[in-house]
């Protein structure tokens, strides 16, 4: 969890909180044992991250993990909200947002009588992003759901299409068109034709995974043990899905894919056994 916090702070920190929650709700030992176990988790996490936090504090006077969240929300969430609400292009929307941001930066620097450092600038970006998201709640909810859906159901092979195109990402203007999105996957324009085979092979595997998950979900209503297992795993899955609310990609699902495969296989193995076949 400490390593996760160093690489992707929102995931590592959220995983720590959920893990402590799991200790208190799911573990059977006494309350004192739960406190000891939670403390050991926290201390192990602190041992890994403390060097990085101290380094950042000595450099800037602020305790923080990274300065990526501010630009991330500005570029991937706020700009799209402005694009949609003002009916302008993505580049024009970014121009509007950064113009608004520049005036706030100037005011802040004037009041502090100094140039903002990276963490102060990121914090200001976060406050600007939060303001836009509060003022455009329906658009914010729409994009959050859209991005999390892309993370849950996107194909890994889309990365191959991206590489084949020479690093040319589809524009955000096209992201709202479902037909274009589907055609880009089912009828991709690629130089390497093997990519088409990989895409359809992944679609077949993913369908088996989804059918297995759906079958497992049907079974949890008849087994408290399976329901308990599903809730426990869902807590950890929600961390990675929720972390992609501003920008959704299939690769963000990768850490929870083993959980999904296990649950899906549980259903398929039960089907296999019901036919009287040997699963060994």
Secondary structure as UniProt FT lines:
FT   HELIX           2..7
FT   HELIX           9..26
FT   HELIX           31..60
FT   HELIX           68..73
FT   HELIX           74..78
FT   HELIX           79..86
FT   HELIX           90..112
FT   HELIX           118..135
FT   HELIX           137..153
FT   TURN            156..157
FT   HELIX           158..164
FT   TURN            165..166
FT   TURN            172..176
FT   HELIX           178..186
FT   HELIX           194..219
FT   HELIX           220..222
FT   HELIX           224..242
FT   TURN            243..244
FT   HELIX           250..253
FT   HELIX           254..274
FT   TURN            275..276
//
